[in-house]
C-alpha cells in the first residue's frame, strides 16, 4: 500500500511496539494479525495525512481500514490469496517472492529479502556474500530507494512470473539455512530455528513448483545437512567435526527424504547440466551413504566439486574442492590448491581458509605453521564456539611442538 519498503518497515515496527505496550494489559486479541494490520494502517493514514501530495492514497487506505477493521485473519488471507494468480499459499514464501522483484539486481534482491524478511543482520549477510559489511548496507539502502523511485507495486507475482524470481528465492532460502547451520556470531554454533524455517519454505516451494529440479535439489541439500544436527555438538554444545561425528545419531528419516528429493532433482534435470543445489546435494549424499568416515567416496566428491566449480565459479567452492582432493589424493595435493587461494580477495577475512590450511599442515607434520594458521582463523571468526575449537587446535599444535 505504501509502495516503500522503508516506510512499511517503520509502520510494522510501530504496530509491534503498540502490541508490546497494550497486549500485556488487554490480552492478545482473537485475531492478532488483523489487529496489527489495523494499527499499521491507522499509522499509515496518519502519516499520509501529513503529506498532502498523497491525498488520494490517504483516502484509499482510510476507506480500506474502515471496511476491513473487523475482518478476521482468515478473511484477510482469503482476500490476499484470491488476488494472487500464483496462489503461493504460504505467507512467508509469498513475501519472499514479492520482495525478490526483478527491478533489482539479484544480489540486491537477496540482500534486501534476507534483511527485511529473513531477519539476518548485515554482518551475517556480508559473510554469506564474502563482501564487507558496508557493501551489504549500501546494497540494502540502494534497493529500498530503487523500489521507491520506480514506484514498484508490492504484489505477489503471477504464476508466469514465479520462474523468473525463483533463482533469487532459492538463494534466500539457502542462505537462511546456512546461517542456521553455521552461525556467523554468538555463543552457539548452530541456530536450528533458522534451519527449520528454511526447510519449511523449501518444502512448500517444492509443492508449488514440482517440476523445477533445483527446488528439489535445495530441499535435498537441506534435509541431508540437517540430518547431522544432533551429532554436530557434544553435550556441552562444543562443535564436533564431520569426520568425528557419531553417524548413528544422524537422522535417517531426513536422509531418506533428502535422497528421495535428490533422485527427483536428477530425473528432472536429465539431459541438461545439473544446477548448483543438485550438485551440492549429491555431495551431501556421498557423506550420508557412508556408514563410517572411512567409507566416504572422496574421489567422487572431488569430481562433484569440479563440476560445481564449472557451474558457479567461487573461491569457497575451490576451497572445498581442495579439501576433497586432500582426502582423496593426500594432504600435499590439497595444500597446493589451498595455497593458490591465499591471495583471493574474497577469502581475505574468511576464517575457514586458514582453518583448512592449518588442518592440512598438521597432516603433513608442519605443526608450527599449523598453529599460526589456527590462531589466525580463531581471530577471524565471530562465533565463540568455533573460536574455542580453533584456539584448542592451535594449543594442541604448540603442545606437540614443545614435547618434541
N, C-alpha and C positions, 0 to 999 in steps of 0.2 A: 504493500500500500504506500509506503513512504518512498519507495524507489531509491533507497540509500541504505547500504549495509551498516554504515557507522551510526546513523540515526536509529535504525532498527535495533542495533545492539544496546544503545543507550535506553531506549524505551523498554526493552525486555529487562534490562538490569533494574530500571526504576520499578517495574512491576514486581520483580523478585524481592526487592527491598521492601516494598509495601506489604508483600506476603509475610516476610520475616517479622515485620512490625505488628501486623494485625492478626495473623493466624494463631499465635500463641495465646492471644486473648479471646478471640472469637471462635477458634477451632478451624480445622481445614474444611473448606466448602465441599459440597457434594460433587461439584464439577470444577476442580482446581484449574484445569486448563482453560475452561471458559472464563473463570474469574480473572486469571492472569491476562487473557486476551482482552477482556473488557477494560481492565485497568490500563493496559498498554495503549489501547485505542483512545481511552479518555485522555491520557497524557499526550497522545498524538494530536488529538483535536485541540488541546490547549496550546501545543507548540505551533500548529498551523494557524491558529487564530492570531498568533503574534507575528505571523508573516503574511501580510495581505496578498502577496502575489500568489499564494497558494489557496486562495479563497475557494476555488472550485473543489479542490481536493478536501478542504475542510468540510464542506457540506456533504460530500460523498461519504467520508468516513463517519461524520456525525450521524447521518441517516442510518448507515450500516450499524453503528453502535446501538442506536435506539431499537432497531428491529431485531437485532441478534443478541442483545444483552442477556436475555434469559434462556438462550438456546443451549441445550446440553452439549457436552463434549462430543457425544456420538453424532449429533446433528452437524456440528462443525466439520467432523471428519467426512460425513456423507456429502456435504456441500463441496468440500475441497476435492474429494475423490471423483465426484461427478464431473467436476470441471477439468479433471486431468485425463486427457485422452489415453495417456500411457498407463494410468491406473496402477501406480507403483505399489500402493497398498501398505507401505511402511513409512511412518512419519519421518524418521531419521534418514532413511535411504532417499526418500523424496527430496528432503532438504539438501542432501549431498549432491544429487543430480541437478537441483536447481542452482546451487552455488557454483557448480562447475560450468559456468557459462562460456560459450566459445568466443565471446568478445575479448576474453583474457587469454594470455599465453598459458600453456599447460602448467609451467612452474608456478605462475601467479594463481591459477585456479586451485592447485593443490595446496599451496601455502595458505591462501585465504580460507579454504574449507577446513584445513587442519586446525587453524587458529580459532575460527568462529564456531565451528560445529564439533570438531574433534577434541577441542579443549586442550590441545598441546600448546606449550609455551613456545616463544620464538627460539629459545635455546634448543629445545627438543627438535623443532623443525629444522633449525640450522644444521644440527648433527645429521639429520636424515638426508639433507641435500649436500652435506660436506661443504658448506659455504659459511662465511662469517655471519654472526647473529644480526649485525647491522643490515646486511644484504637482505635477509628474510624480512626484517622490519620494514625496509623500504618497499619490498615487493608487495607486502600486505597493504601498506598505505596507498601505493600507486594503484593497486587493484580496486580498492574501495573508491578512489577518485575516478578511475576509468568507468566503473559501473554507474556512478552518479552522473558523470559527464555524458555518457552515452544514453542515459535515461532508460537503462535496462529494466524491463518488467520482470519481476522475480516470480515467474510462474514455472511450475513443473513442466519439463519437456514433454512433447508428444511422443507417441510410440516411435515415430520415424526419427526423432532427434536423440533417442536414447543411445544409439550406437556411436554417434559422433562424440558424445560425452563420456562414453564408457572407459576409455583409457585413463582419463583423469580420476574417475570414480574408483577404478581398481587401485590406482596408486594411493589414493587417500586411505582406502581400507587397509592396504598392505602396510603403509607407514604407521597407521594407528596400531596395528597388530605388532609391528616391530618394536614400537616404543613400549608396549606392554610386555613383550617377550624379553627385552633387554633395556631396562630403564636408563635414560640419559643421566639422571642425577637422583639423589636421595639415599635413604638408608636401605632400601630393598632392591634386590637385583631384578625383580620382575614386578609388573603391575597387572595381575591376572584379569582385573575387571576390563581393562582396555582390550586384552586378547578376546575376552568373551564378547564384547561389543562388536569387534571386527569380524569375528566368526559368525555372529548372528546376521550381520549385514551381508556377509558373503553368501550365506545360505539363502537368504531372502532374494538376493540378486540372482543366484543360480536358478531359483524357481521362476523368476521374472524373465530371464534370458537363457533358457535351457539349451540353446543351440550355439552359444558362444564358448569356444574351447578355453579361452583364457580365464573366464569366470570360474569354470570347474578346476582349472589349474591352480588358481589362487585359493579356492576352497580347500583343495587337496593339500597345498603347501601349509596352510594354517592348521588344518586338522592334524597333520603329521607332526608339525613342530610342537603344537600344543600337547600332543600325547606324552611329551617328555617332562611336562611341568613338575610332576611330583618327584621326579628323580634329579631335578636340576639344583636342588638345595638340600642341605642336611637339616637336622632338627633345629639348629640354631639360625638357619637362614643363610648359611655360608654357601657360596656357589660350588657346584660340582661340575667339572668339565665333561664334555660329551663322552670321551673315551673312558672316563672313570665312573660313569653312571651305572646304577643297577637297572639293567634293562627289564627286569621282572616288574619294575614299578612303572614302566611305560604303559599308557592306557591303550589296550588292544582294540577297544571299540573305536576310538578315534583313529587309530592306524587303519583299521578295516575300512572305515568311512573314507579316510583320505586316499587309500589305494583305489577304492571304487571310483572316487571323483577323478583321480589321475587317469584311470582306464578310459573314462568317458572323454576327458580332455584329449587324450591321444587319438581316440577314434574320430572325434570331431575335427581334429587338425590333420587327419590323414591326407596326404597329397600336397601339403604345404608346410612351410617352416614352422616348427613349434615355437610358441611365444615364450617370453621370459619366465612367466609364472609356472607354465607347464614344465619347463626345463628345471626350474628350482624345485618343483615338487618331485620331479624324477630323482634329483639329488637327495632330497629328504627321504624318498622311498628306499634308496640304497641303504641308508642307515637303518630304516625301520625294518627292513627284511633281514638284516644281520642280527642273529641271536646273540652274538658276542662282538666286541670291538674288533677282534682278530679276524672275523669273517667278512668284514666290510670290503666291498669291491672298490678299492681306491682308484684303480685304473679306469673303471667306468665313470666314477665321479669326476676324475680329471678330464676325461673326454667330454662329459656333460658341461663342465665349466668352460671348456674350449668353445663348445657350441654356443653357450650363453654369452661369452665374450664377443662372439661374432654378431649376435642379435642386438645386444645392448652393451657396447664397449664401456668399461668402467674400471678405474684403478682398484676399487673394492673387489670386484669380481676377479681381477687379476691376482689380488692378494689371496683370495680364497682358492683360486686355481693353484697358486704356489703351495698352499698347504696340502692340497690333494696330491700334487706332484711329489712333495716331500714324503708323503705316506706311501705312495706307490713306488717311487724310484729312489728314495733316500733323501736325507736332510740337506745334503750338499746341492742336489738339483733344485730343491725348493728355495734354498738360501740364495742361489744365483738369481732366481726370478724376483725374490723379495728385494734384493739389493738394487735391482733396476727400478724399483718403485720408490726408493727413498727420496728421490728428487721430485716426485709428483706433487704439484701444489695442493691438490685436493686432499692429500693424505698428510699434510704438514702437521696438523693437530689431531690426527686420527690415532687414538691410543692403541688400536689393535695392530698397527704396523710395527711399532717397537715390541709389542707383546708377542707377535708371531716370530719376529726376528730373534727375540730372546729365547723362545722355545726351541727354535732350530739350532741356535748356538749351543744350548745345553746339550742337545743330542749329539753335537759334534765335539763335545768336551771343552768348549771355549767359555767357561763359566764366568770369568771376569768380565768379558764382553757382554755376556748374557745378563749379568747383574745390572750393568749400566742401562741396558735396554728395558729391563723390567722396572727400574726406577723411573726412567723417562715415561714409560707407559702409565705408571701409577700417578705421576704428576699431571698427566693429560686427561685422565678420566675424572668425572664429577660424581660418579657413583661410589658410595662409601664401601659397599660390599666388594666391588671389583677392585677398588684401590687396595683394600686389605689383602685380597688374594695376590695381587701383583707385588705388593710390598713383601709378603711372605715368601714369594718365589725368589725375589731379589736377596732376601736374607739367607735362604737356603743355598743360593749360589755362593754367597760370601762365606758361609759356614764350611761348605765343602772345600773352598779355596784355602781357608785357614788351617784345615786339617791335613792338607797335602804335605 
